[in-house]
Amino acid sequence: MSLKIRLARGGSKKRPYYQIVIADARSPRDGRFLEKVGSWNPMLDKDNEKRVELNVERITEWLAKGAQPTDRVLRFLAEAGLAERAVRSNPEKAKPGKRALERAAEKKQKAEDAAAAAAEAAA
């Protein structure tokens, strides 16, 4: 049985509240779970200490038993110092594409031509 430390959604429509639970990976998101080990309330301010609540000792026990946290839960565990999260950085993603570079070059050329024409007209 592969165990996951994941979020189970609660709350009403447009007012989410999540429980951090230990569940079988095959069970549904809001379905049966083994134990509740924390909660996350995204509606609270980021600096509020009640936004993320973790039962640290139970989580460390489940991690020792082989439970795998999901990406979002791993962020919470990394903030609490319970797990190490690899930094996902893709500097190539932010670079403009080929067409955008061509458009920027055309725009620069037009600006240079307009400046040259204005200087020639002034002379």
DSSP file with accessible surface (Angstrom, degrees, kcal/mol):
  #  RESIDUE AA STRUCTURE BP1 BP2  ACC     N-H-->O    O-->H-N    N-H-->O    O-->H-N    TCO  KAPPA ALPHA  PHI   PSI    X-CA   Y-CA   Z-CA
    1    1 A M              0   0  157      0, 0.0     2,-0.5     0, 0.0    23,-0.0   0.000 360.0 360.0 360.0 118.9    0.0    0.0    0.0
    2    2 A S        -     0   0   72     65,-0.0    23,-2.5     2,-0.0     2,-0.3  -0.787 360.0-151.1 -90.6 128.5    1.6    3.3   -1.1
    3    3 A L  E     -A   24   0A  23     -2,-0.5    65,-2.4    63,-0.2     2,-0.4  -0.755   9.3-164.1-102.7 144.4    0.8    6.1    1.3
    4    4 A K  E     -Ab  23  68A  72     19,-3.0    19,-2.5    -2,-0.3     2,-0.7  -0.956  18.6-143.9-125.0 143.6    0.6    9.8    0.4
    5    5 A I  E     +Ab  22  69A   0     63,-1.9    65,-2.1    -2,-0.4     2,-0.3  -0.946  51.7 144.1-100.3 110.0    0.6   12.9    2.6
    6    6 A R  E     -A   21   0A  34     15,-2.4    15,-3.0    -2,-0.7     2,-0.4  -0.823  50.0 -86.7-144.0 178.1   -1.9   15.0    0.7
    7    7 A L  E     -A   20   0A  28     -2,-0.3     2,-0.5    13,-0.2    13,-0.2  -0.749  24.8-163.2 -95.7 138.8   -4.6   17.6    0.9
    8    8 A A  E     -A   19   0A   8     11,-2.5    11,-2.6    -2,-0.4     2,-0.2  -0.991  25.4-128.4-118.1 123.3   -8.3   16.8    1.3
    9    9 A R  E     +A   18   0A  76     -2,-0.5     9,-0.2     9,-0.2     2,-0.2  -0.482  37.4 156.2 -80.0 139.6  -10.6   19.7    0.4
   10   10 A G  E     +A   17   0A  29      7,-3.5     7,-1.5    -2,-0.2     5,-0.1  -0.673  26.9  75.4-136.6-165.5  -13.3   20.9    2.7
   11   11 A G  E    S-A   16   0A  57      5,-0.2     2,-0.1    -2,-0.2     3,-0.1  -0.175  79.3 -64.1  84.5 177.6  -15.2   24.1    3.2
   12   12 A S  E >  S-A   15   0A  74      3,-0.7     3,-2.0     1,-0.2    -2,-0.1  -0.333  71.8 -56.5 -95.9-178.7  -17.9   25.6    1.0
   13   13 A K  T 3  S+     0   0  181      1,-0.3    -1,-0.2    -2,-0.1    -2,-0.0  -0.342 124.6   1.0 -62.3 131.8  -17.9   26.8   -2.5
   14   14 A K  T 3  S+     0   0  178     -3,-0.1    -1,-0.3     1,-0.1    -3,-0.1   0.597 118.7  84.4  64.2  12.8  -15.3   29.5   -3.1
   15   15 A R  E <   -A   12   0A 147     -3,-2.0    -3,-0.7    -5,-0.1    -1,-0.1  -0.562  69.1-169.7-136.6  72.1  -14.1   29.2    0.5
   16   16 A P  E     +A   11   0A  24      0, 0.0    27,-0.4     0, 0.0     2,-0.3  -0.261  13.9 178.7 -71.4 151.8  -11.7   26.3    0.5
   17   17 A Y  E     -A   10   0A  78     -7,-1.5    -7,-3.5    24,-0.1     2,-0.4  -0.961  13.4-156.4-146.9 130.7  -10.3   24.7    3.6
   18   18 A Y  E     -AC   9  40A  48     22,-2.8    22,-3.0    -2,-0.3     2,-0.4  -0.924   8.2-152.1-118.0 140.7   -7.9   21.8    3.3
   19   19 A Q  E     -AC   8  39A  64    -11,-2.6   -11,-2.5    -2,-0.4     2,-0.7  -0.876  19.4-134.4-101.3 138.6   -7.0   19.0    5.8
   20   20 A I  E     +AC   7  38A   0     18,-2.5    17,-2.9    -2,-0.4    18,-1.1  -0.864  40.8 173.4 -92.3 117.6   -3.5   17.4    5.5
   21   21 A V  E     -AC   6  36A   2    -15,-3.0   -15,-2.4    -2,-0.7     2,-0.6  -0.842  39.4-124.5-128.0 160.5   -4.1   13.7    5.6
   22   22 A I  E     +AC   5  35A   0     13,-2.5    12,-3.3    -2,-0.3    13,-1.1  -0.937  48.4 158.8-100.7 121.7   -2.4   10.4    5.3
   23   23 A A  E     -A    4   0A   1    -19,-2.5   -19,-3.0    -2,-0.6     2,-0.2  -0.957  47.9 -93.2-143.2 159.4   -4.2    8.3    2.7
   24   24 A D  E >   -A    3   0A  28      8,-0.3     3,-1.4    -2,-0.3   -21,-0.2  -0.516  38.7-125.3 -67.7 140.3   -3.8    5.4    0.3
   25   25 A A  T 3  S+     0   0   35    -23,-2.5    -1,-0.1     1,-0.3   -22,-0.1   0.771 108.3  55.3 -62.9 -24.2   -2.7    6.8   -3.1
   26   26 A R  T 3  S+     0   0  191    -24,-0.3    -1,-0.3     2,-0.0   -23,-0.1   0.609  87.3  96.2 -86.5 -10.9   -5.6    5.0   -4.8
   27   27 A S  S <  S-     0   0   24     -3,-1.4    -4,-0.0     1,-0.1     6,-0.0  -0.416  85.8 -93.8 -79.2 155.0   -8.3    6.5   -2.6
   28   28 A P    >   -     0   0   92      0, 0.0     3,-1.4     0, 0.0    -1,-0.1  -0.194  37.6-104.1 -65.7 162.3  -10.2    9.6   -3.9
   29   29 A R  T 3  S+     0   0  140      1,-0.3    -2,-0.1   -21,-0.0   -23,-0.1   0.887 120.7  25.8 -54.5 -48.7   -9.1   13.1   -3.0
   30   30 A D  T 3  S+     0   0   83    -22,-0.1    -1,-0.3     3,-0.0     3,-0.1   0.193 109.5 100.4-101.2  15.9  -11.8   13.7   -0.4
   31   31 A G  S <  S-     0   0   27     -3,-1.4    -4,-0.1     1,-0.2    -2,-0.0   0.208  81.1 -27.5 -85.5-152.1  -12.3   10.0    0.4
   32   32 A R        +     0   0  212     -9,-0.0    -8,-0.3     2,-0.0     2,-0.3  -0.275  60.4 179.9 -66.3 140.5  -11.1    7.7    3.2
   33   33 A F        -     0   0   81    -10,-0.1   -10,-0.3    -3,-0.1     3,-0.1  -0.919  31.2-134.3-137.0 163.5   -7.9    8.5    4.9
   34   34 A L  S    S-     0   0   89    -12,-3.3     2,-0.3     1,-0.3   -11,-0.2   0.870  81.9  -5.7 -86.1 -41.8   -5.9    7.0    7.8
   35   35 A E  E     -C   22   0A  44    -13,-1.1   -13,-2.5     0, 0.0     2,-0.5  -0.986  57.0-127.3-157.2 144.6   -5.1   10.0    9.9
   36   36 A K  E     +C   21   0A  96     -2,-0.3   -15,-0.2   -15,-0.2     3,-0.1  -0.837  29.2 170.6 -92.2 124.7   -5.4   13.8    9.9
   37   37 A V  E     -     0   0A   2    -17,-2.9    18,-3.0    -2,-0.5     2,-0.3   0.321  57.7 -27.2-118.9   6.0   -2.0   15.4   10.5
   38   38 A G  E     -CD  20  54A  10    -18,-1.1   -18,-2.5    16,-0.2     2,-0.3  -0.986  54.5-119.0 170.6-174.7   -2.7   19.1    9.8
   39   39 A S  E     -CD  19  53A   3     14,-2.4    14,-2.7    -2,-0.3     2,-0.4  -0.980   6.1-154.8-151.0 159.8   -4.7   21.7    8.0
   40   40 A W  E     -CD  18  52A  24    -22,-3.0   -22,-2.8    -2,-0.3    12,-0.2  -0.983   3.2-170.4-140.1 125.1   -4.3   24.6    5.6
   41   41 A N    >   -     0   0   36     10,-2.7     3,-1.5    -2,-0.4   -24,-0.1  -0.871   1.4-175.6-116.5  95.6   -6.6   27.6    5.3
   42   42 A P  T 3  S+     0   0   32      0, 0.0    -1,-0.1     0, 0.0   -25,-0.1   0.632  77.3  72.1 -69.1  -8.9   -5.6   29.5    2.1
   43   43 A M  T 3  S+     0   0   83    -27,-0.4     2,-0.1     8,-0.1     3,-0.1   0.690  84.2  83.4 -78.7 -17.7   -8.2   32.2    3.0
   44   44 A L  S <  S-     0   0   53     -3,-1.5     0, 0.0     1,-0.1     0, 0.0  -0.427  95.4 -86.5 -82.2 161.7   -6.0   33.5    5.9
   45   45 A D    >   -     0   0  114      1,-0.1     3,-1.4    -2,-0.1     6,-0.2  -0.265  36.1-116.7 -63.1 154.0   -3.1   36.0    5.4
   46   46 A K  T 3  S+     0   0  180      1,-0.3    -1,-0.1    -3,-0.1     5,-0.1   0.772 114.4  51.6 -67.1 -24.9    0.2   34.5    4.5
   47   47 A D  T 3  S+     0   0  140      4,-0.0     2,-0.3     3,-0.0    -1,-0.3   0.484  83.1 110.9 -92.0   1.2    1.8   35.7    7.8
   48   48 A N    X   -     0   0   53     -3,-1.4     3,-1.4     1,-0.1     4,-0.4  -0.577  63.8-145.3 -76.0 130.2   -0.9   34.2   10.0
   49   49 A E  T 3  S+     0   0  155     -2,-0.3     3,-0.3     1,-0.3    -1,-0.1   0.712  97.2  59.4 -72.1 -16.5    0.4   31.3   12.0
   50   50 A K  T 3  S+     0   0  122      1,-0.2    -1,-0.3     3,-0.1     3,-0.2   0.454  80.4  87.7 -89.2   0.5   -3.0   29.4   11.8
   51   51 A R  S <  S+     0   0   45     -3,-1.4   -10,-2.7     1,-0.3     2,-0.5   0.942 102.0  22.5 -62.6 -47.4   -2.8   29.3    8.0
   52   52 A V  E    S-D   40   0A  37     -4,-0.4     2,-0.5    -3,-0.3    -1,-0.3  -0.985  72.9-177.5-123.4 121.5   -0.8   26.1    8.0
   53   53 A E  E     -D   39   0A  84    -14,-2.7   -14,-2.4    -2,-0.5     2,-0.4  -0.982   6.6-175.6-119.6 128.2   -1.0   23.8   11.1
   54   54 A L  E     -D   38   0A  40     -2,-0.5     2,-1.1   -16,-0.2   -16,-0.2  -0.972  30.0-140.4-126.4 140.5    1.1   20.6   11.2
   55   55 A N     >  -     0   0   63    -18,-3.0     4,-2.2    -2,-0.4     5,-0.2  -0.804  29.2-171.3 -92.8  91.9    1.3   17.8   13.7
   56   56 A V  H  > S+     0   0   71     -2,-1.1     4,-2.5     1,-0.2     5,-0.2   0.884  75.0  50.1 -60.8 -45.3    5.1   17.5   13.4
   57   57 A E  H  > S+     0   0  134      1,-0.2     4,-1.7     2,-0.2    -1,-0.2   0.909 112.8  46.1 -66.5 -37.9    5.7   14.3   15.4
   58   58 A R  H  > S+     0   0   60      2,-0.2     4,-2.3     1,-0.2    -1,-0.2   0.899 112.0  51.9 -70.1 -37.7    3.0   12.3   13.5
   59   59 A I  H  X S+     0   0    0     -4,-2.2     4,-2.6     1,-0.2     5,-0.2   0.927 108.5  50.3 -65.3 -42.2    4.3   13.6   10.1
   60   60 A T  H  X S+     0   0   62     -4,-2.5     4,-2.0     1,-0.2    -1,-0.2   0.893 110.0  51.6 -64.6 -35.4    7.8   12.5   10.9
   61   61 A E  H  X S+     0   0   86     -4,-1.7     4,-1.5    -5,-0.2    -1,-0.2   0.924 111.6  46.0 -64.2 -44.1    6.6    9.1   11.9
   62   62 A W  H  <>S+     0   0   28     -4,-2.3     5,-2.4     1,-0.2     4,-0.4   0.876 110.7  52.8 -68.9 -35.8    4.6    8.7    8.7
   63   63 A L  H ><5S+     0   0   47     -4,-2.6     3,-1.1     1,-0.2    -1,-0.2   0.897 107.7  52.0 -64.0 -38.0    7.6    9.9    6.6
   64   64 A A  H 3<5S+     0   0   90     -4,-2.0    -1,-0.2     1,-0.2    -2,-0.2   0.832 105.8  55.3 -66.0 -30.0    9.8    7.3    8.4
   65   65 A K  T 3<5S-     0   0  132     -4,-1.5    -1,-0.2    -5,-0.1    -2,-0.2   0.533 128.7 -97.4 -79.7  -8.2    7.2    4.6    7.4
   66   66 A G  T < 5 +     0   0   42     -3,-1.1   -63,-0.2    -4,-0.4    -3,-0.2   0.563  66.0 157.0 107.5  11.2    7.5    5.7    3.8
   67   67 A A      < -     0   0    2     -5,-2.4    -1,-0.3    -8,-0.1   -63,-0.2  -0.481  32.8-142.3 -69.8 137.5    4.6    8.0    3.1
   68   68 A Q  E     -b    4   0A 114    -65,-2.4   -63,-1.9    -2,-0.2     2,-0.2  -0.894   9.5-137.6-104.8 124.3    5.3   10.4    0.2
   69   69 A P  E     -b    5   0A  24      0, 0.0   -63,-0.2     0, 0.0     2,-0.1  -0.489  18.7-120.6 -77.1 149.4    4.2   14.0    0.4
   70   70 A T     >  -     0   0   41    -65,-2.1     4,-2.7    -2,-0.2     5,-0.2  -0.290  36.9 -94.5 -75.9 173.3    2.6   15.7   -2.7
   71   71 A D  H  > S+     0   0   94      1,-0.2     4,-1.5     2,-0.2    -1,-0.1   0.913 124.3  45.5 -59.0 -47.1    4.2   18.8   -4.1
   72   72 A R  H  > S+     0   0  103      1,-0.2     4,-1.5     2,-0.2    -1,-0.2   0.930 114.9  47.0 -65.4 -43.7    2.0   21.3   -2.2
   73   73 A V  H  > S+     0   0    0      1,-0.2     4,-2.5   -68,-0.2     5,-0.2   0.890 106.4  59.4 -67.2 -34.5    2.4   19.4    1.1
   74   74 A L  H  X S+     0   0   36     -4,-2.7     4,-2.4     1,-0.2    -1,-0.2   0.873 101.3  55.3 -62.3 -33.5    6.2   19.2    0.5
   75   75 A R  H  X S+     0   0  104     -4,-1.5     4,-2.0     2,-0.2    -1,-0.2   0.928 109.0  46.9 -61.9 -44.5    6.3   23.0    0.4
   76   76 A F  H  X S+     0   0   11     -4,-1.5     4,-1.7     1,-0.2    -2,-0.2   0.911 112.8  49.1 -64.0 -41.7    4.7   23.1    3.8
   77   77 A L  H  X>S+     0   0    0     -4,-2.5     5,-2.8     1,-0.2     6,-0.8   0.876 109.5  52.1 -67.0 -35.9    7.1   20.5    5.2
   78   78 A A  H ><5S+     0   0   36     -4,-2.4     3,-0.7     1,-0.2    -1,-0.2   0.899 108.2  51.2 -67.3 -38.1   10.1   22.4    3.7
   79   79 A E  H 3<5S+     0   0  155     -4,-2.0    -1,-0.2     1,-0.2    -2,-0.2   0.862 112.0  47.4 -65.2 -34.1    8.9   25.6    5.4
   80   80 A A  H 3<5S-     0   0   55     -4,-1.7    -1,-0.2    -5,-0.2    -2,-0.2   0.537 116.4-116.6 -83.5  -8.5    8.7   23.7    8.7
   81   81 A G  T <<5S+     0   0   64     -3,-0.7    -3,-0.2    -4,-0.6    -2,-0.1   0.687  83.6 115.4  83.7  18.8   12.1   22.2    8.2
   82   82 A L  S   <S+     0   0   46     -5,-2.8     2,-0.3    -6,-0.2    -4,-0.2   0.698  76.9  19.2 -92.7 -22.3   10.8   18.6    8.0
   83   83 A A  S    S-     0   0   28     -6,-0.8     2,-0.5    -9,-0.2    -2,-0.2  -0.960  73.3-116.0-145.5 162.6   11.8   17.8    4.4
   84   84 A E        -     0   0  175     -2,-0.3     2,-0.5    -3,-0.1    -6,-0.1  -0.879  25.5-159.7-104.1 128.7   14.1   19.0    1.7
   85   85 A R        -     0   0   82     -2,-0.5     2,-0.2   -10,-0.1    -2,-0.0  -0.942  17.1-128.6-112.3 125.1   12.4   20.4   -1.5
   86   86 A A        -     0   0   81     -2,-0.5     2,-0.4     1,-0.1    -2,-0.0  -0.476  29.0-115.1 -70.0 136.6   14.4   20.5   -4.7
   87   87 A V        -     0   0  128     -2,-0.2     2,-0.9     1,-0.1    -1,-0.1  -0.590  21.9-149.7 -75.5 128.1   14.3   23.9   -6.3
   88   88 A R        +     0   0  185     -2,-0.4     2,-0.4     2,-0.0    -1,-0.1  -0.866  30.3 160.5-101.0 104.3   12.6   23.9   -9.6
   89   89 A S        +     0   0   98     -2,-0.9     3,-0.1     4,-0.0    -2,-0.0  -0.985  18.5 177.2-130.6 124.4   14.2   26.6  -11.7
   90   90 A N    >>  +     0   0  101     -2,-0.4     3,-1.2     1,-0.1     4,-0.5  -0.822   1.0 178.1-125.0  90.2   14.0   26.8  -15.5
   91   91 A P  T 34 S+     0   0   88      0, 0.0     3,-0.5     0, 0.0     4,-0.4   0.760  79.1  64.4 -66.8 -20.8   15.8   29.9  -16.6
   92   92 A E  T >4 S+     0   0  121      1,-0.2     3,-0.8     2,-0.2    -2,-0.0   0.782  89.7  68.4 -70.4 -24.6   15.1   29.0  -20.3
   93   93 A K  T <4 S+     0   0  174     -3,-1.2    -1,-0.2     1,-0.2    -4,-0.0   0.846  96.5  51.7 -65.9 -32.8   11.3   29.3  -19.8
   94   94 A A  T 3< S+     0   0   93     -4,-0.5    -1,-0.2    -3,-0.5    -2,-0.2   0.621  86.2 102.8 -82.1 -13.1   11.4   33.1  -19.2
   95   95 A K  S <  S-     0   0  126     -3,-0.8     2,-0.0    -4,-0.4    -3,-0.0  -0.458  79.5-108.5 -72.7 142.9   13.4   33.8  -22.4
   96   96 A P        -     0   0   80      0, 0.0    -1,-0.1     0, 0.0    -2,-0.1  -0.333  34.8-112.9 -69.3 154.1   11.4   35.2  -25.4
   97   97 A G     >  -     0   0   46      1,-0.1     4,-2.0     4,-0.0     5,-0.2  -0.080  32.8 -92.7 -78.2-178.4   10.7   33.0  -28.4
   98   98 A K  H  > S+     0   0  160      1,-0.2     4,-2.1     2,-0.2     5,-0.1   0.922 124.0  49.1 -65.0 -44.1   12.0   33.4  -31.9
   99   99 A R  H  > S+     0   0  149      1,-0.2     4,-2.5     2,-0.2    -1,-0.2   0.898 109.9  51.8 -65.0 -38.8    9.0   35.4  -33.2
  100  100 A A  H  > S+     0   0   34      1,-0.2     4,-2.3     2,-0.2    -1,-0.2   0.896 109.1  50.4 -65.3 -38.9    9.2   37.8  -30.2
  101  101 A L  H  X S+     0   0  103     -4,-2.0     4,-2.2     2,-0.2    -1,-0.2   0.901 110.3  50.4 -64.5 -39.1   12.9   38.4  -30.9
  102  102 A E  H  X S+     0   0   78     -4,-2.1     4,-2.5     2,-0.2    -2,-0.2   0.926 110.6  48.8 -64.2 -44.2   12.1   39.2  -34.5
  103  103 A R  H  X S+     0   0  133     -4,-2.5     4,-2.4     1,-0.2    -2,-0.2   0.901 110.8  50.7 -63.3 -39.7    9.3   41.6  -33.6
  104  104 A A  H  X S+     0   0   58     -4,-2.3     4,-2.4     2,-0.2    -1,-0.2   0.908 110.3  49.6 -65.4 -38.5   11.6   43.4  -31.1
  105  105 A A  H  X S+     0   0   60     -4,-2.2     4,-2.4     2,-0.2    -2,-0.2   0.914 111.4  49.1 -66.8 -41.2   14.3   43.7  -33.8
  106  106 A E  H  X S+     0   0  112     -4,-2.5     4,-2.5     2,-0.2    -2,-0.2   0.919 111.5  49.3 -62.3 -43.2   11.8   45.1  -36.3
  107  107 A K  H  X S+     0   0  161     -4,-2.4     4,-2.2     1,-0.2    -2,-0.2   0.915 111.5  48.9 -64.0 -40.8   10.5   47.6  -33.7
  108  108 A K  H  X S+     0   0  140     -4,-2.4     4,-2.3     2,-0.2    -1,-0.2   0.916 111.1  50.2 -65.4 -40.8   14.1   48.7  -32.9
  109  109 A Q  H  X S+     0   0   98     -4,-2.4     4,-2.5     1,-0.2    -2,-0.2   0.919 110.2  49.8 -64.4 -42.2   14.9   49.1  -36.6
  110  110 A K  H  X S+     0   0  148     -4,-2.5     4,-2.5     1,-0.2    -1,-0.2   0.898 110.4  50.6 -63.9 -39.8   11.7   51.3  -37.1
  111  111 A A  H  X S+     0   0   60     -4,-2.2     4,-2.3     2,-0.2    -1,-0.2   0.911 111.1  48.0 -65.0 -41.0   12.7   53.4  -34.1
  112  112 A E  H  X S+     0   0   94     -4,-2.3     4,-2.4     2,-0.2    -2,-0.2   0.910 112.1  49.7 -65.5 -41.3   16.2   53.9  -35.5
  113  113 A D  H  X S+     0   0   87     -4,-2.5     4,-2.5     2,-0.2    -2,-0.2   0.905 111.4  48.8 -63.3 -42.2   14.8   54.8  -39.0
  114  114 A A  H  X S+     0   0   62     -4,-2.5     4,-2.3     2,-0.2    -1,-0.2   0.906 111.6  49.3 -65.3 -40.2   12.4   57.3  -37.5
  115  115 A A  H  X S+     0   0   65     -4,-2.3     4,-2.3     2,-0.2    -2,-0.2   0.906 111.9  48.5 -65.8 -40.2   15.1   58.9  -35.4
  116  116 A A  H  X S+     0   0   59     -4,-2.4     4,-2.4     2,-0.2    -2,-0.2   0.906 111.8  49.5 -65.6 -41.1   17.4   59.2  -38.5
  117  117 A A  H  X S+     0   0   60     -4,-2.5     4,-2.4     2,-0.2    -2,-0.2   0.897 111.4  49.2 -64.6 -39.1   14.5   60.7  -40.5
  118  118 A A  H  X S+     0   0   64     -4,-2.3     4,-1.8     2,-0.2    -2,-0.2   0.911 111.8  48.5 -67.6 -39.2   13.8   63.2  -37.8
  119  119 A A  H  X S+     0   0   63     -4,-2.3     4,-1.2     2,-0.2    -2,-0.2   0.888 112.3  49.2 -67.8 -37.4   17.5   64.2  -37.6
  120  120 A E  H  < S+     0   0  159     -4,-2.4    -2,-0.2     1,-0.2    -1,-0.2   0.894 110.9  49.8 -69.1 -37.2   17.7   64.5  -41.4
  121  121 A A  H  < S+     0   0   88     -4,-2.4    -1,-0.2     1,-0.2    -2,-0.2   0.850 109.3  52.0 -68.9 -33.2   14.6   66.7  -41.4
  122  122 A A  H  <        0   0   88     -4,-1.8    -1,-0.2    -5,-0.2    -2,-0.2   0.793 360.0 360.0 -74.0 -24.6   16.0   68.9  -38.7
  123  123 A A     <        0   0  118     -4,-1.2    -3,-0.1    -5,-0.1    -4,-0.0   0.221 360.0 360.0 -86.4 360.0   19.2   69.4  -40.6
